[in-house]
Amino acid sequence: MSIIVLGIGAVGVMSMQKAAIQGNNDARMIDMGNAISREWVERLRRDAMTWIPPTSVAPTPNWSTNTFLIYQIGAAGSVGSYQYLTTTVAPPTGFSIAFDILGRDYALPVPSPLPAASMPPIFCTQVRGDWIVQDQLLRATVRVYWLRQMLAAPSGGLTCTATDAPDTNPATTYHFVYATTAMGPGQ
């Protein structure tokens, strides 16, 4: 009888240990997702510093010519939908939309097949722009997503492209973190 009680107790302890490990991992991933979203908000705000308000000398808004990131989310075809921002700048300068497990920029595109010693990106970022006041004030929503419990994505791993399809089946496949900010000329 005592062996049965001991066995049931041991199974209970093992279950609690598994739940604690999973909870700690989820908390770490959410914390990293928050850090990445804050980093992208700062990247957007830094980009907005080159956006100059209209003046008597230059009466037209210049967000479409002076900014690099805001132009991609503020353009007519992009407003209101999540975009994978593109860049020709290599990741060490801080513009990648993909990140590794430690939150470092990841070089895209993801090679297929992956070399044996490499990992696919763990976190991907999308940005959505919505004009609050046309050509004067833009709301940007940063969305960071990653796989639930490190499951394989439908395409075999995150690629940070439309093939990930984070809007198709989000509740069962991905975790999300959102951050929102508003930007205007020089803000």
Beta strands, then each sheet from edge to edge (+ up, - down):
strand 1: 98-99
strand 2: 123-133
strand 3: 137-147
strand 4: 174-183
sheet 1: 1+ 2- 3+ 4-
end
